Amino acid sequence: GLNPEHKVLAILPGSRNAEVGLLSPVFFESAKRLVKQFPGLQLVAPLVNQRRREQFEALIEEHALDLDIKIVDGQARTVMT
């Protein structure tokens, strides 16, 4: 779960293959900078389906192993509030 005492950054890479593939690496670089600037920042990424989740997880393996990103199924609106 998330710590309610810490800020949360939602990573919203999109729902289409191309969106996730192109946007995620840029979001990872931004998240790395923000995590350094804001200790305790929690990262959450809602993914629309299993296919996008697998794609996103592969991109994490390639670009962002140093980030602790909590992946949730769907729930984009909930994550944003």
N, CA, C and O atoms as a Tinker XYZ file with bonds, in Angstrom:
   324  protein
     1  N      0.803000   -1.186000    0.000000    73     2
     2  CA     0.000000    0.000000    0.000000    64     1     3
     3  C      0.847000    1.251000    0.000000    63     2     4     5
     4  O      2.077000    1.202000    0.025000    81     3
     5  N      0.167000    2.348000   -0.028000    73     3     6
     6  CA     0.830000    3.648000   -0.045000    64     5     7
     7  C      0.802000    4.274000    1.335000    63     6     8     9
     8  O     -0.124000    4.049000    2.114000    81     7
     9  N      1.816000    5.054000    1.625000    73     7    10
    10  CA     1.888000    5.786000    2.881000    64     9    11
    11  C      1.136000    7.102000    2.705000    63    10    12    13
    12  O      1.542000    7.928000    1.888000    81    11
    13  N      0.052000    7.318000    3.447000    73    11    14
    14  CA    -0.731000    8.542000    3.286000    64    13    15
    15  C      0.029000    9.801000    3.701000    63    14    16    17
    16  O     -0.411000   10.912000    3.404000    81    15
    17  N      1.147000    9.643000    4.375000    73    15    18
    18  CA     1.942000   10.793000    4.824000    64    17    19
    19  C      2.881000   11.305000    3.725000    63    18    20    21
    20  O      3.452000   12.388000    3.854000    81    19
    21  N      3.042000   10.537000    2.653000    73    19    22
    22  CA     3.976000   10.906000    1.587000    64    21    23
    23  C      3.224000   11.293000    0.323000    63    22    24    25
    24  O      2.121000   10.814000    0.061000    81    23
    25  N      3.847000   12.169000   -0.452000    73    23    26
    26  CA     3.267000   12.586000   -1.727000    64    25    27
    27  C      3.291000   11.427000   -2.727000    63    26    28    29
    28  O      4.125000   10.525000   -2.648000    81    27
    29  N      2.343000   11.487000   -3.673000    73    27    30
    30  CA     2.222000   10.452000   -4.704000    64    29    31
    31  C      2.327000   11.112000   -6.075000    63    30    32    33
    32  O      1.728000   12.158000   -6.322000    81    31
    33  N      3.092000   10.490000   -6.954000    73    31    34
    34  CA     3.170000   10.915000   -8.341000    64    33    35
    35  C      2.538000    9.827000   -9.196000    63    34    36    37
    36  O      2.985000    8.680000   -9.177000    81    35
    37  N      1.504000   10.184000   -9.941000    73    35    38
    38  CA     0.869000    9.234000  -10.858000    64    37    39
    39  C      1.595000    9.291000  -12.198000    63    38    40    41
    40  O      1.767000   10.363000  -12.777000    81    39
    41  N      2.012000    8.142000  -12.676000    73    39    42
    42  CA     2.600000    8.024000  -14.005000    64    41    43
    43  C      1.503000    7.468000  -14.899000    63    42    44    45
    44  O      1.042000    6.344000  -14.704000    81    43
    45  N      1.090000    8.259000  -15.879000    73    43    46
    46  CA    -0.038000    7.898000  -16.742000    64    45    47
    47  C      0.455000    7.766000  -18.188000    63    46    48    49
    48  O      0.368000    8.717000  -18.965000    81    47
    49  N      0.974000    6.584000  -18.546000    73    47    50
    50  CA     1.607000    6.430000  -19.855000    64    49    51
    51  C      0.656000    6.235000  -21.029000    63    50    52    53
    52  O      1.112000    6.162000  -22.171000    81    51
    53  N     -0.631000    6.149000  -20.790000    73    51    54
    54  CA    -1.587000    5.968000  -21.874000    64    53    55
    55  C     -2.104000    4.544000  -21.950000    63    54    56    57
    56  O     -1.762000    3.694000  -21.128000    81    55
    57  N     -2.936000    4.299000  -22.958000    73    55    58
    58  CA    -3.572000    2.985000  -23.086000    64    57    59
    59  C     -3.198000    2.266000  -24.375000    63    58    60    61
    60  O     -3.509000    1.087000  -24.541000    81    59
    61  N     -2.541000    2.962000  -25.278000    73    59    62
    62  CA    -2.168000    2.356000  -26.558000    64    61    63
    63  C     -0.698000    1.953000  -26.548000    63    62    64    65
    64  O      0.120000    2.555000  -25.853000    81    63
    65  N     -0.382000    0.943000  -27.315000    73    63    66
    66  CA     0.976000    0.422000  -27.402000    64    65    67
    67  C      1.996000    1.535000  -27.674000    63    66    68    69
    68  O      2.995000    1.653000  -26.963000    81    67
    69  N      1.741000    2.342000  -28.696000    73    67    70
    70  CA     2.693000    3.390000  -29.076000    64    69    71
    71  C      2.843000    4.432000  -27.969000    63    70    72    73
    72  O      3.952000    4.886000  -27.688000    81    71
    73  N      1.733000    4.809000  -27.346000    73    71    74
    74  CA     1.799000    5.793000  -26.256000    64    73    75
    75  C      2.683000    5.288000  -25.124000    63    74    76    77
    76  O      3.583000    5.992000  -24.667000    81    75
    77  N      2.423000    4.077000  -24.681000    73    75    78
    78  CA     3.187000    3.510000  -23.567000    64    77    79
    79  C      4.658000    3.398000  -23.950000    63    78    80    81
    80  O      5.537000    3.733000  -23.156000    81    79
    81  N      4.925000    2.934000  -25.152000    73    79    82
    82  CA     6.302000    2.758000  -25.598000    64    81    83
    83  C      7.076000    4.052000  -25.716000    63    82    84    85
    84  O      8.258000    4.103000  -25.377000    81    83
    85  N      6.422000    5.102000  -26.194000    73    83    86
    86  CA     7.106000    6.382000  -26.391000    64    85    87
    87  C      7.158000    7.238000  -25.132000    63    86    88    89
    88  O      8.162000    7.904000  -24.878000    81    87
    89  N      6.096000    7.228000  -24.347000    73    87    90
    90  CA     6.018000    8.126000  -23.194000    64    89    91
    91  C      6.703000    7.593000  -21.940000    63    90    92    93
    92  O      7.269000    8.366000  -21.168000    81    91
    93  N      6.658000    6.296000  -21.735000    73    91    94
    94  CA     7.177000    5.739000  -20.479000    64    93    95
    95  C      8.633000    6.094000  -20.207000    63    94    96    97
    96  O      8.939000    6.520000  -19.093000    81    95
    97  N      9.554000    5.942000  -21.166000    73    95    98
    98  CA    10.942000    6.299000  -20.864000    64    97    99
    99  C     11.111000    7.767000  -20.455000    63    98   100   101
   100  O     11.926000    8.081000  -19.587000    81    99
   101  N     10.348000    8.651000  -21.074000    73    99   102
   102  CA    10.400000   10.072000  -20.703000    64   101   103
   103  C      9.864000   10.261000  -19.287000    63   102   104   105
   104  O     10.446000   10.998000  -18.492000    81   103
   105  N      8.761000    9.597000  -18.976000    73   103   106
   106  CA     8.193000    9.680000  -17.626000    64   105   107
   107  C      9.162000    9.117000  -16.593000    63   106   108   109
   108  O      9.272000    9.660000  -15.494000    81   107
   109  N      9.865000    8.038000  -16.929000    73   107   110
   110  CA    10.826000    7.457000  -15.987000    64   109   111
   111  C     11.933000    8.456000  -15.662000    63   110   112   113
   112  O     12.310000    8.610000  -14.500000    81   111
   113  N     12.451000    9.130000  -16.678000    73   111   114
   114  CA    13.518000   10.109000  -16.438000    64   113   115
   115  C     13.018000   11.248000  -15.557000    63   114   116   117
   116  O     13.726000   11.697000  -14.656000    81   115
   117  N     11.811000   11.708000  -15.812000    73   115   118
   118  CA    11.227000   12.761000  -14.975000    64   117   119
   119  C     11.034000   12.272000  -13.549000    63   118   120   121
   120  O     11.325000   12.994000  -12.595000    81   119
   121  N     10.545000   11.049000  -13.403000    73   119   122
   122  CA    10.314000   10.481000  -12.071000    64   121   123
   123  C     11.624000   10.350000  -11.303000    63   122   124   125
   124  O     11.657000   10.608000  -10.100000    81   123
   125  N     12.702000    9.953000  -11.976000    73   123   126
   126  CA    14.004000    9.831000  -11.309000    64   125   127
   127  C     14.433000   11.173000  -10.720000    63   126   128   129
   128  O     14.924000   11.235000   -9.593000    81   127
   129  N     14.246000   12.229000  -11.477000    73   127   130
   130  CA    14.611000   13.571000  -10.997000    64   129   131
   131  C     13.742000   13.985000   -9.815000    63   130   132   133
   132  O     14.239000   14.545000   -8.838000    81   131
   133  N     12.455000   13.711000   -9.908000    73   131   134
   134  CA    11.541000   14.103000   -8.834000    64   133   135
   135  C     11.782000   13.315000   -7.551000    63   134   136   137
   136  O     11.674000   13.867000   -6.456000    81   135
   137  N     12.107000   12.033000   -7.677000    73   135   138
   138  CA    12.387000   11.211000   -6.493000    64   137   139
   139  C     13.612000   11.749000   -5.756000    63   138   140   141
   140  O     13.652000   11.746000   -4.525000    81   139
   141  N     14.611000   12.212000   -6.510000    73   139   142
   142  CA    15.796000   12.812000   -5.881000    64   141   143
   143  C     15.438000   14.111000   -5.174000    63   142   144   145
   144  O     15.948000   14.401000   -4.092000    81   143
   145  N     14.567000   14.879000   -5.784000    73   143   146
   146  CA    14.177000   16.184000   -5.243000    64   145   147
   147  C     13.211000   16.064000   -4.066000    63   146   148   149
   148  O     13.232000   16.897000   -3.160000    81   147
   149  N     12.369000   15.038000   -4.076000    73   147   150
   150  CA    11.344000   14.866000   -3.044000    64   149   151
   151  C     11.457000   13.471000   -2.417000    63   150   152   153
   152  O     10.763000   12.548000   -2.843000    81   151
   153  N     12.318000   13.312000   -1.419000    73   151   154
   154  CA    12.453000   12.004000   -0.763000    64   153   155
   155  C     11.101000   11.515000   -0.235000    63   154   156   157
   156  O     10.314000   12.293000    0.304000    81   155
   157  N     10.851000   10.240000   -0.396000    73   155   158
   158  CA     9.586000    9.669000    0.057000    64   157   159
   159  C      8.489000    9.705000   -0.989000    63   158   160   161
   160  O      7.403000    9.168000   -0.771000    81   159
   161  N      8.767000   10.341000   -2.140000    73   159   162
   162  CA     7.772000   10.397000   -3.210000    64   161   163
   163  C      7.421000    8.978000   -3.649000    63   162   164   165
   164  O      8.305000    8.163000   -3.912000    81   163
   165  N      6.133000    8.697000   -3.725000    73   163   166
   166  CA     5.641000    7.376000   -4.121000    64   165   167
   167  C      5.158000    7.435000   -5.568000    63   166   168   169
   168  O      4.459000    8.370000   -5.960000    81   167
   169  N      5.531000    6.442000   -6.348000    73   167   170
   170  CA     5.174000    6.395000   -7.759000    64   169   171
   171  C      4.113000    5.327000   -7.992000    63   170   172   173
   172  O      4.256000    4.185000   -7.555000    81   171
   173  N      3.045000    5.716000   -8.689000    73   171   174
   174  CA     1.945000    4.796000   -8.984000    64   173   175
   175  C      1.616000    4.911000  -10.468000    63   174   176   177
   176  O      1.541000    6.010000  -11.018000    81   175
   177  N      1.423000    3.764000  -11.105000    73   175   178
   178  CA     1.071000    3.745000  -12.519000    64   177   179
   179  C     -0.141000    2.843000  -12.736000    63   178   180   181
   180  O     -0.041000    1.626000  -12.580000    81   179
   181  N     -1.287000    3.429000  -13.095000    73   179   182
   182  CA    -2.444000    2.603000  -13.445000    64   181   183
   183  C     -2.329000    2.180000  -14.914000    63   182   184   185
   184  O     -2.125000    3.017000  -15.794000    81   183
   185  N     -2.461000    0.894000  -15.165000    73   183   186
   186  CA    -2.388000    0.384000  -16.531000    64   185   187
   187  C     -3.734000   -0.211000  -16.909000    63   186   188   189
   188  O     -4.389000   -0.869000  -16.102000    81   187
   189  N     -4.133000    0.033000  -18.152000    73   187   190
   190  CA    -5.489000   -0.273000  -18.595000    64   189   191
   191  C     -5.781000   -1.774000  -18.701000    63   190   192   193
   192  O     -6.913000   -2.200000  -18.470000    81   191
   193  N     -4.771000   -2.576000  -19.049000    73   191   194
   194  CA    -5.005000   -4.017000  -19.190000    64   193   195
   195  C     -3.688000   -4.782000  -19.017000    63   194   196   197
   196  O     -2.627000   -4.185000  -18.837000    81   195
   197  N     -3.777000   -6.093000  -19.074000    73   195   198
   198  CA    -2.603000   -6.945000  -18.847000    64   197   199
   199  C     -1.526000   -6.729000  -19.910000    63   198   200   201
   200  O     -0.334000   -6.753000  -19.606000    81   199
   201  N     -1.944000   -6.523000  -21.135000    73   199   202
   202  CA    -0.981000   -6.312000  -22.220000    64   201   203
   203  C     -0.150000   -5.051000  -21.978000    63   202   204   205
   204  O      1.069000   -5.069000  -22.145000    81   203
   205  N     -0.810000   -3.952000  -21.583000    73   203   206
   206  CA    -0.077000   -2.712000  -21.299000    64   205   207
   207  C      0.788000   -2.868000  -20.049000    63   206   208   209
   208  O      1.885000   -2.315000  -19.969000    81   207
   209  N      0.283000   -3.625000  -19.076000    73   207   210
   210  CA     1.067000   -3.862000  -17.851000    64   209   211
   211  C      2.372000   -4.587000  -18.185000    63   210   212   213
   212  O      3.439000   -4.206000  -17.705000    81   211
   213  N      2.281000   -5.624000  -19.004000    73   211   214
   214  CA     3.474000   -6.379000  -19.389000    64   213   215
   215  C      4.451000   -5.500000  -20.169000    63   214   216   217
   216  O      5.663000   -5.577000  -19.969000    81   215
   217  N      3.915000   -4.670000  -21.053000    73   215   218
   218  CA     4.754000   -3.748000  -21.816000    64   217   219
   219  C      5.456000   -2.764000  -20.878000    63   218   220   221
   220  O      6.657000   -2.525000  -21.008000    81   219
   221  N      4.707000   -2.200000  -19.941000    73   219   222
   222  CA     5.244000   -1.225000  -18.991000    64   221   223
   223  C      6.307000   -1.871000  -18.103000    63   222   224   225
   224  O      7.353000   -1.274000  -17.846000    81   223
   225  N      6.038000   -3.084000  -17.639000    73   223   226
   226  CA     7.013000   -3.790000  -16.798000    64   225   227
   227  C      8.306000   -4.056000  -17.568000    63   226   228   229
   228  O      9.393000   -3.959000  -16.998000    81   227
   229  N      8.199000   -4.389000  -18.852000    73   227   230
   230  CA     9.396000   -4.598000  -19.678000    64   229   231
   231  C     10.177000   -3.297000  -19.830000    63   230   232   233
   232  O     11.408000   -3.306000  -19.831000    81   231
   233  N      9.472000   -2.192000  -19.959000    73   231   234
   234  CA    10.136000   -0.890000  -20.067000    64   233   235
   235  C     10.813000   -0.504000  -18.754000    63   234   236   237
   236  O     11.883000    0.105000  -18.763000    81   235
   237  N     10.199000   -0.853000  -17.637000    73   235   238
   238  CA    10.847000   -0.625000  -16.338000    64   237   239
   239  C     12.157000   -1.407000  -16.291000    63   238   240   241
   240  O     13.187000   -0.875000  -15.875000    81   239
   241  N     12.119000   -2.669000  -16.716000    73   239   242
   242  CA    13.328000   -3.507000  -16.722000    64   241   243
   243  C     14.436000   -2.862000  -17.552000    63   242   244   245
   244  O     15.616000   -2.957000  -17.215000    81   243
   245  N     14.041000   -2.209000  -18.632000    73   243   246
   246  CA    15.010000   -1.620000  -19.553000    64   245   247
   247  C     15.500000   -0.244000  -19.110000    63   246   248   249
   248  O     16.665000    0.094000  -19.319000    81   247
   249  N     14.620000    0.555000  -18.498000    73   247   250
   250  CA    14.941000    1.962000  -18.246000    64   249   251
   251  C     14.900000    2.409000  -16.792000    63   250   252   253
   252  O     15.462000    3.452000  -16.459000    81   251
   253  N     14.248000    1.646000  -15.916000    73   251   254
   254  CA    13.954000    2.229000  -14.602000    64   253   255
   255  C     13.994000    1.233000  -13.453000    63   254   256   257
   256  O     13.147000    1.287000  -12.561000    81   255
   257  N     14.952000    0.336000  -13.459000    73   255   258
   258  CA    15.040000   -0.630000  -12.357000    64   257   259
   259  C     15.263000    0.047000  -11.011000    63   258   260   261
   260  O     14.953000   -0.520000   -9.963000    81   259
   261  N     15.800000    1.260000  -11.044000    73   259   262
   262  CA    16.074000    1.977000   -9.800000    64   261   263
   263  C     14.846000    2.686000   -9.234000    63   262   264   265
   264  O     14.927000    3.287000   -8.163000    81   263
   265  N     13.721000    2.628000   -9.925000    73   263   266
   266  CA    12.494000    3.256000   -9.434000    64   265   267
   267  C     11.569000    2.211000   -8.820000    63   266   268   269
   268  O     11.447000    1.096000   -9.327000    81   267
   269  N     10.930000    2.586000   -7.733000    73   267   270
   270  CA     9.940000    1.721000   -7.084000    64   269   271
   271  C      8.560000    2.208000   -7.517000    63   270   272   273
   272  O      8.007000    3.138000   -6.931000    81   271
   273  N      8.016000    1.574000   -8.544000    73   271   274
   274  CA     6.728000    1.987000   -9.109000    64   273   275
   275  C      5.680000    0.945000   -8.760000    63   274   276   277
   276  O      5.825000   -0.234000   -9.082000    81   275
   277  N      4.618000    1.398000   -8.096000    73   275   278
   278  CA     3.496000    0.510000   -7.782000    64   277   279
   279  C      2.563000    0.524000   -8.988000    63   278   280   281
   280  O      2.044000    1.573000   -9.368000    81   279
   281  N      2.355000   -0.636000   -9.582000    73   279   282
   282  CA     1.474000   -0.753000  -10.741000    64   281   283
   283  C      0.116000   -1.245000  -10.272000    63   282   284   285
   284  O      0.019000   -2.212000   -9.517000    81   283
   285  N     -0.930000   -0.569000  -10.728000    73   283   286
   286  CA    -2.292000   -0.982000  -10.394000    64   285   287
   287  C     -3.061000   -1.227000  -11.691000    63   286   288   289
   288  O     -2.765000   -0.632000  -12.728000    81   287
   289  N     -4.040000   -2.104000  -11.614000    73   287   290
   290  CA    -4.872000   -2.409000  -12.770000    64   289   291
   291  C     -5.996000   -1.388000  -12.866000    63   290   292   293
   292  O     -6.825000   -1.270000  -11.964000    81   291
   293  N     -6.011000   -0.651000  -13.976000    73   291   294
   294  CA    -7.040000    0.367000  -14.169000    64   293   295
   295  C     -6.954000    1.448000  -13.116000    63   294   296   297
   296  O     -5.858000    1.831000  -12.707000    81   295
   297  N     -8.074000    1.937000  -12.678000    73   295   298
   298  CA    -8.187000    2.891000  -11.575000    64   297   299
   299  C     -7.472000    4.220000  -11.819000    63   298   300   301
   300  O     -7.040000    4.863000  -10.862000    81   299
   301  N     -7.338000    4.644000  -13.070000    73   299   302
   302  CA    -6.637000    5.897000  -13.359000    64   301   303
   303  C     -7.280000    7.076000  -12.634000    63   302   304   305
   304  O     -6.573000    7.917000  -12.078000    81   303
   305  N     -8.594000    7.147000  -12.632000    73   303   306
   306  CA    -9.260000    8.273000  -11.956000    64   305   307
   307  C     -8.994000    8.255000  -10.458000    63   306   308   309
   308  O     -8.764000    9.302000   -9.853000    81   307
   309  N     -9.023000    7.074000   -9.859000    73   307   310
   310  CA    -8.754000    6.955000   -8.424000    64   309   311
   311  C     -7.329000    7.384000   -8.116000    63   310   312   313
   312  O     -7.089000    8.086000   -7.134000    81   311
   313  N     -6.388000    6.970000   -8.942000    73   311   314
   314  CA    -4.984000    7.322000   -8.725000    64   313   315
   315  C     -4.787000    8.833000   -8.805000    63   314   316   317
   316  O     -3.947000    9.384000   -8.094000    81   315
   317  N     -5.547000    9.501000   -9.655000    73   315   318
   318  CA    -5.387000   10.950000   -9.819000    64   317   319
   319  C     -5.996000   11.763000   -8.684000    63   318   320   321
   320  O     -5.728000   12.960000   -8.576000    81   319
   321  N     -6.801000   11.143000   -7.843000    73   319   322
   322  CA    -7.431000   11.921000   -6.771000    64   321   323
   323  C     -6.747000   11.732000   -5.444000    63   322   324
   324  O     -7.161000   12.321000   -4.446000    81   323
